[in-house]
Amino acid sequence: MDQKLDTLEKKALVEIVKLIQKRRMEGTAGGWKDFLTSYDKKFGSSLSDPARRSKDALSSFLKTFTKEDDLKFIAKVVQSHLNRDLVEQLKKTSPDDESPEQRLVRLTLQHPQYPLCYMFPSSDEGWLVTKLGKSSKKMTSNIMYAVDCEMVLCEDGSEGLVRLCVVDRNLKVKIDELVKPEKAVADYRSEITGLTADDLVGVTCSLVEIQKRMKKLLSNGTILVGHSLNNDLEVLKLDHPRVIDTSLIFKYVDEYRRPSLYNLCKSVLGYEIRKKGTPHNCLDDASAAMKLVLAIIEQRVDNAVPLLQEDVAETERARLFLHRIPTKVPSEELHGVIPGDFTIEAKAVKRIHGDNYAAFAIFSSPQEANQAFESVKGNQSKDSYGRPQKLVEFQSNAGIIASLYVRKMVCDEPSNQIVVKKRTFEGEENAGVSKKHNIKWINEEEKIADTNQCKCEDHLKLIERLKRELREKDFQISMQDKNISDLKKKVAEMKDQKSRRR
């Protein structure tokens, strides 16, 4: 481990330390700031930004971790950076030989979220791990297979594989298999998977058998393609470094969040991958991911896509996000907690003890979702992005007193924006109003919409600026304290010298 840390560039070490800070991990010398206090007697923790610390300081901090779980975590992050460095080094040594497929692999590995998303517990029992070879032909292979999985929610809060689909670049089906879950199932997520317990009766194919078939496909340095592929690899218990993730290589114009497969299909491929409220089709999703990659490779489409405002606004407002749900509460019981007619889309959420999960309550319209939120009883607050949420307490069918959070997907619209929209509609209905007047109202509405869209970004920038100013002030105060301490010492020494002369 120590040797691998010494080979990493400072930029990678900074990212790892920041990740450890977010997880509040502590080594033998404590957390990052505790370590700095003992490591640097001069500045201590006043200069706590990892980017402003030396490579030796960052590496020394990482070497203070000794617990097995911590070492596994750091080893995985380090390995993801080494994989990224290996791909980047290949491009540097042979820049003219990089194929479009290899370029997309490199872009996936270079994405800031890659180290965190693809940090699997692959040292655990039951995982299949493939490795990159420095001089191997596997590094330059352009063979691609697209993967998509359907998962159920297990009773222990983990996800279990129930269906796997794999297609090649010609969209020929290589694998389409139902899989018997390894653990007891709490929720089949029929609204998403389209599967029920009856569909799995008589299914004998196991995860181990699926891994053996995948190993054969990956034997020649295959590139795996998928949308949010890390979720599929995790349920497959498969750690493979050569990946193209369409949620990472595509991006919205002027929007940070990762694009959905639905929006990418509509923006790039020009079709809807599924109708609203219908279950996912594993085969369709795998094929769509491959089509998106081929659109970049063969048609050279731009990877920056427009945000479909109408679709996003409508679908987002028609959902409520339910989180911190105890795993002991099946998703079916959520209908007794949240009022209204809705379907449940549940997904496992990683927790330290794996005792919670999250779900979406999907309504037929934004109005119904809003009415359900207003009707549910609970303490209302706002999350860090200003979205309204309520803490709801309830009694489960098993008699357990539990709680969960119900949150809107978007911030409430300001009243002035609603008024403008109303006037626009009135103007459209009034035949006596000129077209120029209508355009004026529309332009004003767009300006207000743009202003509201930027508010969150402005708030985040303000927070970051205040944090930076606070760090600078802390540093100045620390330096002033040090100067005062030095002056006091000098004064004491001068007094001591005078007393000796007398």
C-alpha positions in Angstrom: 0.0 0.0 0.0 2.8 2.5 1.0 4.5 1.9 -2.4 1.3 2.6 -4.3 0.7 5.8 -2.4 4.2 7.0 -3.2 3.6 6.5 -6.9 0.4 8.6 -7.0 0.5 12.2 -8.1 -0.4 14.9 -5.7 -3.8 15.6 -7.4 -4.9 12.0 -6.7 -3.7 12.2 -3.1 -5.7 15.4 -2.6 -8.9 13.7 -3.9 -8.4 10.7 -1.6 -7.9 12.9 1.5 -11.0 15.0 0.7 -13.0 11.8 0.3 -11.7 10.5 3.7 -12.7 13.9 5.2 -16.2 13.5 3.8 -16.5 10.0 5.4 -15.0 11.3 8.7 -12.5 8.5 8.8 -9.8 8.6 11.4 -6.3 7.0 11.5 -4.0 6.4 14.5 -3.4 10.2 14.6 -7.1 11.0 14.4 -8.8 12.8 11.5 -7.1 15.1 8.9 -7.1 18.2 11.2 -6.0 16.1 14.2 -3.1 14.7 12.1 -2.1 18.2 11.0 -1.9 19.5 14.6 0.7 16.9 15.5 2.4 16.7 12.1 2.9 20.5 11.6 3.9 22.3 14.7 4.2 25.6 12.9 0.8 26.0 11.2 -1.1 23.0 12.7 -4.7 22.6 11.3 -5.0 26.3 10.3 -3.9 25.3 6.8 -6.3 22.4 6.4 -7.0 22.5 2.6 -5.4 19.3 1.3 -4.6 21.0 -2.0 -2.3 23.5 -0.1 -0.4 20.7 1.6 2.7 18.9 0.4 2.6 15.4 -1.2 4.6 14.1 1.8 2.0 15.4 4.3 -0.9 13.9 2.3 0.9 10.5 2.0 1.9 10.5 5.6 -1.7 11.0 6.7 -3.0 8.2 4.6 -0.3 5.9 6.1 -1.8 6.4 9.6 -4.7 4.1 8.8 -4.4 0.6 10.1 -7.9 -0.8 10.4 -8.7 -3.5 7.9 -11.9 -1.8 6.6 -10.1 1.5 6.2 -7.2 -0.1 4.4 -9.6 -1.8 2.0 -11.4 1.5 1.3 -8.1 3.3 0.6 -6.8 0.5 -1.5 -9.9 0.6 -3.7 -9.6 4.4 -4.2 -5.9 4.1 -4.9 -6.5 1.3 -7.5 -9.1 3.4 -9.3 -6.6 6.2 -9.6 -3.9 3.8 -10.8 -6.3 2.5 -13.5 -6.9 6.0 -14.6 -3.2 6.8 -14.7 -2.6 3.6 -16.7 -5.1 4.6 -19.4 -3.8 8.2 -19.4 -0.2 7.0 -19.8 -1.2 4.8 -22.8 -2.6 7.9 -24.5 0.6 9.9 -23.8 2.9 7.2 -25.1 0.7 6.5 -28.2 -1.5 9.6 -28.8 -2.2 8.8 -32.4 -3.2 5.2 -31.7 -6.0 5.9 -29.3 -9.2 4.6 -30.7 -12.6 6.2 -30.2 -13.6 3.3 -27.9 -10.4 3.8 -25.8 -11.0 7.5 -25.6 -14.5 7.0 -24.1 -12.9 4.6 -21.6 -10.4 7.3 -20.7 -13.2 9.9 -20.4 -15.1 7.7 -18.0 -12.1 7.0 -15.8 -11.2 10.7 -15.8 -14.6 11.8 -14.6 -14.5 13.3 -11.0 -17.2 10.9 -9.8 -15.5 7.7 -11.2 -13.3 6.9 -8.1 -16.3 7.2 -5.8 -18.9 5.4 -8.0 -16.6 2.5 -9.0 -15.2 1.9 -5.5 -16.4 -1.7 -5.0 -15.8 -4.0 -2.0 -14.2 -6.4 -4.4 -11.9 -7.9 -1.8 -14.9 -9.5 -0.2 -15.8 -13.1 -0.9 -17.8 -13.8 -4.0 -16.4 -11.0 -6.2 -15.0 -11.4 -9.7 -12.1 -9.1 -10.4 -10.4 -8.4 -13.7 -7.1 -6.5 -13.9 -5.3 -4.4 -16.5 -1.9 -5.4 -17.8 0.6 -2.7 -18.6 1.8 -4.3 -21.9 -1.2 -6.4 -22.6 -3.2 -6.3 -25.8 -6.3 -6.1 -23.6 -5.5 -2.4 -23.0 -6.1 -1.7 -26.7 -9.1 -4.0 -27.4 -12.1 -2.4 -28.9 -14.6 -5.2 -28.3 -17.7 -3.8 -26.5 -20.6 -5.3 -24.7 -23.5 -3.4 -23.2 -24.9 -4.6 -19.9 -28.0 -3.9 -17.9 -29.5 -5.6 -14.8 -32.8 -5.7 -13.0 -32.5 -5.8 -9.2 -34.8 -6.6 -6.3 -34.5 -5.3 -2.8 -33.4 -8.0 -0.3 -34.5 -8.2 3.4 -31.0 -7.1 4.6 -31.2 -3.9 2.5 -28.9 -5.1 -0.3 -29.8 -5.5 -3.9 -30.2 -8.9 -5.6 -29.8 -9.7 -9.3 -32.9 -11.1 -11.0 -32.2 -10.5 -14.7 -29.1 -9.8 -16.8 -29.1 -8.6 -20.4 -25.9 -8.3 -22.5 -25.7 -7.1 -26.2 -22.8 -6.6 -28.5 -22.1 -3.6 -30.7 -24.4 -5.0 -33.4 -27.2 -5.2 -30.7 -27.1 -9.0 -30.9 -28.2 -10.6 -27.6 -25.4 -12.4 -25.9 -27.1 -13.0 -22.5 -30.7 -12.6 -21.5 -31.2 -14.6 -18.3 -33.4 -14.6 -15.2 -31.4 -15.2 -12.0 -32.4 -16.6 -8.7 -31.6 -14.1 -5.9 -29.1 -15.2 -3.3 -31.0 -13.8 -0.4 -34.6 -13.5 0.8 -36.5 -10.8 -1.2 -38.3 -7.9 0.6 -39.5 -6.1 -2.6 -39.6 -7.4 -6.2 -40.0 -3.7 -7.4 -42.5 -5.0 -10.0 -43.3 -1.4 -11.1 -39.7 -1.2 -12.3 -38.5 -4.8 -13.0 -41.8 -6.0 -14.4 -41.2 -9.2 -12.5 -43.0 -10.9 -9.6 -42.2 -13.9 -7.4 -44.2 -16.1 -9.8 -41.8 -15.2 -12.7 -38.9 -16.6 -10.8 -40.5 -19.9 -9.9 -38.3 -22.7 -11.3 -35.4 -20.3 -12.1 -32.1 -22.1 -11.1 -29.5 -19.8 -12.7 -27.2 -18.4 -9.9 -25.0 -15.3 -9.6 -21.9 -17.6 -9.7 -23.0 -19.0 -13.1 -23.6 -15.5 -14.4 -20.1 -14.5 -13.3 -18.6 -17.5 -15.1 -20.3 -16.4 -18.3 -19.2 -12.8 -17.9 -15.7 -13.9 -17.3 -15.6 -15.6 -20.7 -16.9 -12.4 -22.3 -14.2 -10.3 -20.5 -11.3 -12.6 -21.3 -10.0 -10.5 -24.2 -10.0 -7.1 -22.6 -13.7 -6.4 -23.4 -15.0 -2.9 -22.7 -18.3 -2.9 -20.7 -20.9 -0.3 -21.6 -23.8 0.8 -19.6 -25.7 3.7 -18.1 -24.8 4.2 -14.4 -22.9 1.0 -15.0 -21.5 0.9 -11.4 -24.9 -0.1 -10.1 -25.0 -3.1 -12.5 -21.4 -4.1 -11.7 -22.1 -3.9 -8.0 -25.1 -6.3 -8.1 -23.1 -8.6 -10.4 -20.2 -8.5 -7.9 -17.9 -7.7 -10.8 -15.0 -5.3 -10.7 -13.9 -4.5 -14.3 -11.6 -1.5 -15.1 -12.4 -1.0 -18.8 -15.8 0.6 -18.8 -17.8 3.3 -20.7 -20.5 4.9 -18.5 -22.9 6.9 -20.6 -24.0 8.8 -17.5 -20.4 10.1 -17.1 -19.4 10.7 -20.8 -22.6 12.6 -21.6 -23.4 15.8 -19.8 -26.1 18.5 -19.8 -25.3 21.9 -21.1 -24.8 24.3 -18.1 -26.1 21.6 -15.7 -23.9 19.6 -13.3 -26.1 16.6 -12.6 -25.8 13.4 -14.5 -28.2 12.9 -17.4 -30.9 10.2 -17.3 -31.1 7.4 -19.8 -34.6 8.6 -20.7 -33.4 12.1 -21.6 -30.3 10.9 -23.5 -32.5 8.6 -25.7 -34.8 11.5 -26.4 -32.1 14.1 -27.0 -29.5 12.0 -28.8 -31.3 9.1 -30.3 -34.7 10.8 -30.9 -37.0 8.3 -29.2 -38.6 7.6 -25.9 -37.1 4.5 -24.3 -40.3 3.8 -22.3 -43.7 5.2 -21.8 -44.5 6.9 -18.5 -45.3 4.5 -15.7 -44.3 1.3 -17.6 -41.6 -1.1 -16.2 -38.0 -1.0 -17.3 -37.0 -3.4 -20.0 -33.5 -4.7 -19.3 -32.8 -5.5 -23.0 -34.0 -2.1 -24.2 -31.8 -0.3 -21.6 -28.6 -2.3 -22.6 -29.3 -1.6 -26.3 -29.9 2.1 -25.7 -26.6 2.4 -23.9 -24.8 0.8 -26.8 -26.6 3.0 -29.3 -25.5 6.1 -27.4 -21.9 5.0 -27.4 -22.1 4.2 -31.2 -23.6 7.6 -31.8 -20.4 9.2 -30.5 -18.1 6.8 -32.2 -19.8 6.5 -35.6 -21.9 9.6 -35.9 -19.6 11.9 -33.8 -22.5 13.4 -31.9 -21.7 16.0 -29.3 -21.5 14.6 -25.7 -23.1 17.9 -24.4 -26.8 17.5 -24.6 -29.6 20.0 -23.9 -31.6 19.6 -20.7 -35.2 18.8 -21.6 -36.8 21.3 -19.3 -40.4 20.3 -19.9 -39.8 16.6 -19.4 -37.6 17.1 -16.4 -40.0 19.6 -14.8 -43.1 17.5 -15.4 -41.6 14.2 -14.3 -39.7 15.7 -11.3 -42.7 17.5 -9.9 -44.8 14.4 -10.2 -42.6 12.5 -7.8 -41.8 12.6 -4.1 -38.6 11.3 -2.7 -38.9 9.0 0.3 -35.6 8.4 2.2 -34.2 7.0 5.4 -36.9 4.3 5.2 -36.1 1.4 7.6 -35.5 -1.9 5.7 -37.9 -3.6 8.1 -40.7 -1.5 6.4 -41.6 -3.1 3.0 -42.3 -0.6 0.2 -45.9 -1.8 0.0 -46.6 -0.3 3.4 -45.6 3.2 2.2 -49.1 3.4 0.7 -50.4 3.6 4.2 -48.0 6.4 5.1 -48.3 8.7 2.1 -51.8 9.6 0.9 -52.9 9.5 -2.7 -52.7 7.1 -5.7 -49.0 6.4 -6.7 -46.6 3.7 -7.6 -43.4 2.9 -5.7 -39.9 2.9 -7.3 -37.6 1.6 -4.6 -33.9 1.4 -4.6 -31.3 0.4 -2.0 -29.3 3.2 -0.4 -25.8 2.4 1.1 -25.6 3.1 4.8 -22.9 2.2 7.3 -25.1 -0.5 8.7 -27.3 -1.1 5.7 -30.5 -0.4 7.6 -32.2 2.2 5.4 -33.4 2.4 1.8 -35.0 5.1 -0.4 -37.9 5.1 -2.8 -39.8 7.4 -5.2 -43.5 7.9 -4.9 -44.6 8.4 -8.5 -47.9 10.2 -9.1 -49.8 10.8 -12.3 -49.4 14.6 -12.1 -47.4 17.3 -10.2 -50.7 18.5 -8.7 -51.3 15.1 -7.1 -47.8 14.9 -5.8 -48.1 18.4 -4.3 -51.4 17.5 -2.7 -50.0 14.4 -1.2 -47.0 16.3 0.3 -49.3 19.0 1.8 -51.7 16.3 3.2 -49.0 14.2 4.9 -48.4 15.1 8.6 -44.9 15.8 9.7 -42.3 18.4 10.8 -41.5 20.4 7.7 -38.0 21.8 6.9 -35.8 22.2 3.8 -32.8 20.2 2.6 -29.5 21.8 1.8 -30.8 22.7 -1.7 -33.9 24.4 -0.4 -36.3 21.6 -1.3 -39.2 21.2 1.1 -39.3 17.9 3.1 -41.1 16.5 6.1 -40.1 14.1 8.8 -43.0 11.6 9.2 -43.5 9.2 12.1 -45.7 6.2 11.7 -46.4 2.7 13.0 -45.7 -0.2 10.7 -47.9 -3.3 10.3 -45.4 -5.1 12.5 -46.1 -2.6 15.3 -42.8 -0.8 15.0 -42.7 2.9 15.5 -40.6 4.2 12.5 -39.9 7.4 10.6 -39.0 8.5 7.2 -38.4 11.7 5.2 -40.8 12.8 2.4 -39.2 15.4 0.1 -40.3 17.3 -3.0 -38.0 16.8 -6.0 -37.7 20.6 -6.8 -37.9 23.8 -4.9 -41.3 25.6 -4.7 -41.8 28.1 -7.4 -41.9 31.8 -6.3 -45.4 33.4 -6.6 -44.2 36.0 -9.1 -43.2 33.3 -11.6 -46.7 31.8 -11.4 -48.3 35.2 -12.0 -46.2 35.7 -15.1 -47.2 32.3 -16.5 -50.8 33.1 -15.9 -50.5 36.4 -17.7 -48.8 34.7 -20.6 -51.7 32.3 -20.9 -54.2 35.1 -20.7 -52.4 36.9 -23.5 -52.5 33.9 -25.7 -56.2 33.6 -25.2 -56.8 37.3 -25.9 -57.0 37.8 -29.7 -56.9 41.6 -29.4 -53.3 41.5 -27.9 -50.5 41.9 -30.5 -48.0 39.1 -31.1 -45.2 41.5 -30.1 -46.9 42.0 -26.7 -47.1 38.2 -26.2 -43.3 37.8 -27.0 -42.6 40.5 -24.4 -44.3 38.5 -21.7 -42.6 35.3 -22.8 -39.2 37.0 -22.7 -39.9 38.3 -19.2 -40.9 34.8 -18.1 -37.8 33.3 -19.5 -35.7 35.9 -17.7 -37.4 35.1 -14.4 -37.0 31.3 -15.0 -33.3 31.8 -15.7 -32.9 33.9 -12.5 -34.6 31.2 -10.4 -32.5 28.5 -12.1 -29.3 30.3 -11.1 -30.3 30.9 -7.5 -29.1 27.5 -6.3 -25.8 28.0 -8.1 -25.5 31.5 -6.6 -26.1 30.2 -3.1 -23.5 27.4 -3.6 -21.0 30.0 -4.8 -21.7 32.2 -1.9 -21.3 29.4 0.6 -17.9 28.4 -1.0 -16.8 32.0 -1.0 -17.7 32.4 2.7 -15.9 29.1 3.5 -12.8 30.4 1.7 -12.9 33.7 3.6 -13.4 31.9 6.9 -10.4 29.7 6.2 -8.3 32.7 5.3 -9.4 34.5 8.5 -8.7 31.4 10.6 -5.2 31.3 9.1 -4.7 35.1 9.8 -5.9 34.6 13.4 -3.6 31.7 13.8 -0.6 33.7 12.5 -1.6 36.7 14.8 -1.8 34.3 17.8 1.7 33.0 16.9 3.0 36.6 16.6 1.5 37.5 19.9 3.0 34.4 21.5 6.4 35.3 20.0 6.2 38.9 21.3 5.2 37.7 24.8 8.3 35.4 24.8 10.5 38.3 23.7 9.0 40.6 26.4 9.5 37.9 29.0 13.2 37.4 27.9 13.8 41.2 28.0 12.4 41.4 31.5 14.5 38.4 32.6 17.6 40.1 31.2 16.9 43.4 33.0 16.3 41.6 36.3 19.7 39.8 35.9 21.5 43.1 35.3 20.1 44.5 38.5 
